[in-house]
């Protein structure tokens, strides 16, 4: 049941947060201990070839890595649903853009708390 | 159980202040980041903060679908001078002023520094780097400024910003800049496509759209401090328009 709750909260968080990031250009973020642990690249309805690699550390020890692979999308997300309910996680996000003329580590993000982007 | 559900659902409404890292936490964070770099390198990915590299496309390890589309685009450029495709981007830019007015109204009471909405004044956008913007001697009508990239309190704010503006004889444009230092960005650029049009800096250019959609003229240029992009939308395609956008980019970069 604990995991069901975690998943539900994560889904709600995602839905609650999904409407205001990257309104007019690409933005990226990571969040930790926030229902989910996540790293997301986002520009609403503007798809590009994005990949996100997200490293999660628990109690100062590496927990695991998530790799979304590449896809042509306007919202590339590496999310571990419900993982953040346990607390004491740190999350690193590496946000990659690939095009025919360039391969770019676009931005990096780090979070050790649920510092929700205002407006989400 | 109801309390548990309630507390979980309330998480988004709480205000979480980012706590500054202690010295010990900073050391541990740096140590983990070194490990992360090792793993990214093992995955064959370009590393953050690794600079600008000009390499043959064959060495970039691009996914096959990106290569296939690029080959189709090259053929289109040979035939038309531009990448022929249906795209909403030209009209989106051309209509951006009206969109901005709506967004100003919608977010007029939102003063949060990390919100992604448009600002009327660059002073209202907290950036982690110095942004000079479009030089004052260039005659433009600024529409507004939006953030791009990441918001990092430790770095002082956003890693990038975009200035939207109208420019007579060119159209509606967006000038985007991303700080290398704050974003930790880097680039591998395909040798076959790189020119040095913008003040002898590595430059990528493309025009895409069609007669029904309108056209976007896009120029990106790269230096050790910032990565830049200039997009200008116009209903028509011409070589002269493309040249004007290049000249504009050169002027912006000279600031």
Interface residues (C-beta under 8 A of the other chain):
Chain A: X1 X5 X6 X8 X9 X12 X13 X16 X17 X20 X21 X22 X23 X24 X25 X26 X27 X28 X29 X34 X35 X49 X53 X55 X57 X60 X62 X65 X67 X70 X72 X85 X90 X92 X94 X96 X98 X99 X100 X101 X102 X103 X104 X105 X106 X107 X108 X109 X110 X112 X113 X114 X115 X116 X117 X118 X119 X120
Chain B: X1 X4 X5 X8 X9 X11 X12 X14 X16 X17 X18 X19 X21 X25 X28 X29 X32 X33 X35 X36 X39 X40 X43 X45 X46 X47 X48 X50 X57 X60 X61 X62 X63 X65 X66 X67 X69 X70 X73 X103 X107 X110 X112 X113 X114 X115 X116 X117 X118 X146 X147 X148 X149 X150 X151 X152 X153 X159 X160 X162 X164 X174 X176 X178 X183 X184 X185 X186 X187 X188 X189 X190 X193 X194 X204 X220 X227
